[in-house]
Amino acid sequence: MTSRGIVLTVAALANAVVQSGCTVALGGVGAAIDRSQQPWNLPADRAVRKVKQGEMVELWLRDRQTVAGRYRGLRWFSAEAYRPRYEAARAALRPDTVLPALGPGARLVHSSGRVSTGELVGFGPECVNMLADGSGTPRLVPLDDLLSVEDRENRSVSRQRLRELMAAGHLPSLAGLAIERETGTDNVEYEKVVGIRQLKEPSRPANMLFGAAIGLVIDVMAVLALGQESFGGELPRP
């Protein structure tokens, strides 16, 4: 094969590898995380429901920082840790915006018209955490099933207003997104997250071996091509 033919073959192989989605460097393999995908917005399209445990994700936070790692699901804060955050959020709201107080005497008005009573524990992603009267276990009530939430002083907030406050980051959540990183697992508060995107998994060992083999072949062929150019044609026979 002439030097021109070898060079063309090398170029064709390199193009085929690029088209297949592999990142190959001479003598090595690139396995960078793919950041080309657009984020899912939270909570408008309820992106958190699309993420599966074990997937690699990147969280976009309201302070413009990012947190990347393996998603390990929702982790719930204790009621004791949640209450100060919730009360601080209530105090920071405008006078015309009211949030019900936590504690007993709460009422949930369901879409069907039914009313359930109990202790308001807090709010989570698209849900209300309620300890019903006579029950020792809190339960999560989807916002889709509710019209409003009221406290014993008749302070009421509608489902739509709750969603608006969640979207704006003004309503603390009982749940955080657990992200496993090299330094440990972070429980990122849900209301601080404005976007999520999946990250492409790094290449598996088999793919890396294949990429390395292709890189080696390209290296050898390139050397042969350079050798032919140096000798002005065919390589000398021994």
C-alpha positions as CSV (number, residue, x, y, z in Angstrom):
1,M,0.0,0.0,0.0
2,T,1.3,3.5,-0.8
3,S,1.9,6.1,1.8
4,R,-1.1,8.0,0.5
5,G,-3.3,4.9,0.8
6,I,-2.2,4.3,4.4
7,V,-2.9,7.9,5.4
8,L,-6.3,7.7,3.8
9,T,-7.0,4.4,5.7
10,V,-5.9,6.0,8.9
11,A,-8.2,8.9,8.3
12,A,-11.1,6.6,7.5
13,L,-10.6,4.6,10.6
14,A,-10.4,7.7,12.8
15,N,-13.6,9.0,11.2
16,A,-15.4,5.7,11.8
17,V,-14.4,5.8,15.5
18,V,-15.6,9.4,15.9
19,Q,-18.9,8.6,14.2
20,S,-19.4,5.6,16.5
21,G,-19.3,7.9,19.5
22,C,-15.9,6.8,20.9
23,T,-13.3,9.3,21.9
24,V,-9.9,8.0,20.9
25,A,-6.5,9.7,21.4
26,L,-3.3,8.3,20.1
27,G,-2.1,6.0,22.8
28,G,-5.2,6.4,25.0
29,V,-8.9,6.7,25.3
30,G,-11.0,9.7,26.3
31,A,-13.9,8.8,28.6
32,A,-15.2,12.3,29.5
33,I,-18.7,12.7,30.8
34,D,-21.1,13.9,28.2
35,R,-22.5,17.3,29.2
36,S,-24.3,17.9,25.9
37,Q,-27.8,17.2,27.2
38,Q,-30.2,19.9,28.3
39,P,-31.3,19.9,31.9
40,W,-34.8,19.0,33.1
41,N,-36.4,21.9,34.9
42,L,-37.6,21.4,38.5
43,P,-40.3,21.1,39.6
44,A,-42.3,22.2,36.6
45,D,-42.0,18.9,34.7
46,R,-41.3,16.9,37.9
47,A,-37.9,15.9,36.6
48,V,-37.0,14.2,39.9
49,R,-39.5,11.4,38.9
50,K,-37.5,10.8,35.7
51,V,-34.2,10.2,37.5
52,K,-33.5,6.6,38.4
53,Q,-31.4,5.6,41.4
54,G,-27.9,4.8,40.4
55,E,-27.8,7.2,37.4
56,M,-25.1,9.7,37.0
57,V,-26.6,13.2,37.2
58,E,-25.6,16.9,37.5
59,L,-27.7,19.2,39.7
60,W,-27.9,22.9,38.8
61,L,-28.3,25.0,42.0
62,R,-29.9,28.4,42.5
63,D,-26.5,29.9,43.5
64,R,-25.1,28.9,40.1
65,Q,-23.1,26.0,41.5
66,T,-23.3,22.4,40.3
67,V,-23.2,19.1,42.1
68,A,-22.4,16.0,40.0
69,G,-22.5,12.4,41.2
70,R,-24.5,9.2,41.4
71,Y,-28.2,9.7,42.4
72,R,-29.2,7.6,45.4
73,G,-32.8,8.7,45.7
74,L,-34.6,11.1,48.0
75,R,-33.5,11.4,51.6
76,W,-35.9,12.8,54.2
77,F,-34.8,15.3,56.8
78,S,-36.1,14.9,60.3
79,A,-39.0,17.0,61.5
80,E,-36.8,18.7,64.0
81,A,-34.3,19.7,61.4
82,Y,-37.0,20.8,59.0
83,R,-39.0,23.1,61.3
84,P,-36.4,25.9,61.7
85,R,-36.0,26.1,57.9
86,Y,-39.8,26.2,57.4
87,E,-40.4,28.9,60.0
88,A,-37.6,31.0,58.5
89,A,-39.2,30.7,55.1
90,R,-42.6,31.7,56.4
91,A,-41.1,34.8,58.1
92,A,-39.4,35.8,54.8
93,L,-42.5,35.7,52.7
94,R,-44.4,38.8,51.7
95,P,-47.4,39.8,54.0
96,D,-49.9,38.8,51.3
97,T,-48.4,35.2,51.1
98,V,-49.5,32.9,53.9
99,L,-48.2,29.4,54.7
100,P,-50.0,27.2,57.3
101,A,-48.2,26.5,60.6
102,L,-46.8,23.1,61.2
103,G,-48.3,20.9,63.9
104,P,-51.7,19.4,64.9
105,G,-55.0,20.8,63.8
106,A,-54.2,20.9,60.0
107,R,-56.8,20.2,57.4
108,L,-56.3,18.9,53.9
109,V,-59.0,19.7,51.4
110,H,-59.0,17.0,48.7
111,S,-60.0,17.5,45.1
112,S,-63.0,15.2,45.7
113,G,-64.2,17.6,48.4
114,R,-63.2,15.3,51.3
115,V,-61.4,16.8,54.2
116,S,-58.8,15.0,56.3
117,T,-57.3,16.2,59.5
118,G,-54.1,15.6,61.4
119,E,-50.7,17.0,62.1
120,L,-48.9,18.9,59.3
121,V,-45.3,17.6,59.2
122,G,-44.2,19.5,56.2
123,F,-43.9,19.6,52.4
124,G,-41.9,17.4,50.0
125,P,-41.5,17.3,46.2
126,E,-45.1,17.6,44.9
127,C,-46.5,16.3,48.1
128,V,-47.7,17.1,51.7
129,N,-46.4,15.1,54.7
130,M,-49.3,14.5,57.0
131,L,-49.7,12.6,60.2
132,A,-53.4,11.7,60.1
133,D,-55.5,11.8,63.3
134,G,-55.3,8.3,65.0
135,S,-52.3,7.3,62.9
136,G,-48.8,6.9,64.2
137,T,-47.2,7.0,60.7
138,P,-46.9,10.1,58.5
139,R,-48.1,9.6,54.9
140,L,-47.3,11.5,51.7
141,V,-50.3,13.1,50.0
142,P,-49.7,14.1,46.3
143,L,-50.5,17.7,45.5
144,D,-52.6,16.5,42.6
145,D,-55.0,15.1,45.1
146,L,-55.5,18.3,47.0
147,L,-57.1,21.7,46.6
148,S,-55.6,23.4,49.7
149,V,-53.8,23.0,53.0
150,E,-55.1,24.8,56.2
151,D,-53.9,25.1,59.8
152,R,-55.8,25.3,63.0
153,E,-55.9,29.2,62.6
154,N,-57.6,28.9,59.2
155,R,-54.4,30.0,57.4
156,S,-54.8,28.4,54.0
157,V,-52.6,27.9,50.9
158,S,-53.8,26.5,47.6
159,R,-52.2,23.8,45.6
160,Q,-51.3,26.2,42.8
161,R,-49.6,28.6,45.3
162,L,-47.6,25.8,46.9
163,R,-46.3,24.9,43.4
164,E,-45.4,28.5,42.7
165,L,-43.5,28.7,46.0
166,M,-41.7,25.4,45.3
167,A,-40.7,26.5,41.8
168,A,-39.3,29.8,43.2
169,G,-37.3,28.0,45.9
170,H,-39.3,29.8,48.7
171,L,-40.8,26.6,50.2
172,P,-38.3,24.3,52.0
173,S,-38.7,20.6,51.3
174,L,-38.5,17.7,53.8
175,A,-36.7,15.8,51.1
176,G,-33.2,16.2,49.7
177,L,-31.6,14.6,46.7
178,A,-28.8,12.2,47.8
179,I,-25.8,12.5,45.5
180,E,-22.9,10.1,46.0
181,R,-19.6,11.7,45.3
182,E,-16.0,10.7,45.8
183,T,-16.0,12.6,49.1
184,G,-19.2,11.0,50.4
185,T,-22.9,11.4,49.9
186,D,-24.5,14.9,49.9
187,N,-28.1,15.4,50.7
188,V,-28.9,18.5,48.5
189,E,-32.0,20.4,49.6
190,Y,-34.7,20.0,46.9
191,E,-35.6,23.7,46.9
192,K,-32.0,24.7,46.0
193,V,-32.1,22.7,42.8
194,V,-33.3,24.4,39.6
195,G,-32.3,21.7,37.0
196,I,-31.1,18.2,36.6
197,R,-29.4,16.5,33.7
198,Q,-28.3,12.9,33.2
199,L,-24.6,12.4,32.6
200,K,-23.3,9.7,30.2
201,E,-21.6,6.9,32.1
202,P,-17.8,6.7,31.7
203,S,-16.7,4.0,29.2
204,R,-16.7,0.5,30.6
205,P,-13.5,-1.5,30.6
206,A,-14.5,-3.5,27.5
207,N,-15.1,-0.3,25.5
208,M,-11.9,1.2,26.8
209,L,-9.9,-1.9,25.7
210,F,-11.5,-1.7,22.2
211,G,-10.7,2.0,22.0
212,A,-7.1,1.4,23.1
213,A,-6.7,-1.3,20.5
214,I,-8.0,1.0,17.8
215,G,-5.7,3.7,19.0
216,L,-2.8,1.3,18.8
217,V,-3.6,0.3,15.3
218,I,-3.8,3.9,14.2
219,D,-0.5,4.6,15.9
220,V,1.2,1.7,14.0
221,M,-0.3,2.7,10.7
222,A,0.7,6.3,11.1
223,V,4.3,5.2,11.9
224,L,4.3,3.0,8.8
225,A,3.1,5.9,6.7
226,L,5.8,8.2,8.1
227,G,8.3,5.5,7.5
228,Q,7.3,5.2,3.8
229,E,7.5,8.9,3.4
230,S,11.0,8.9,4.9
231,F,12.3,6.3,2.5
232,G,10.5,7.8,-0.5
233,G,8.4,4.8,-1.2
234,E,8.3,1.1,-0.2
235,L,10.1,0.1,3.1
236,P,13.5,-1.5,2.4
237,R,13.5,-5.3,2.6
238,P,16.1,-6.9,4.9
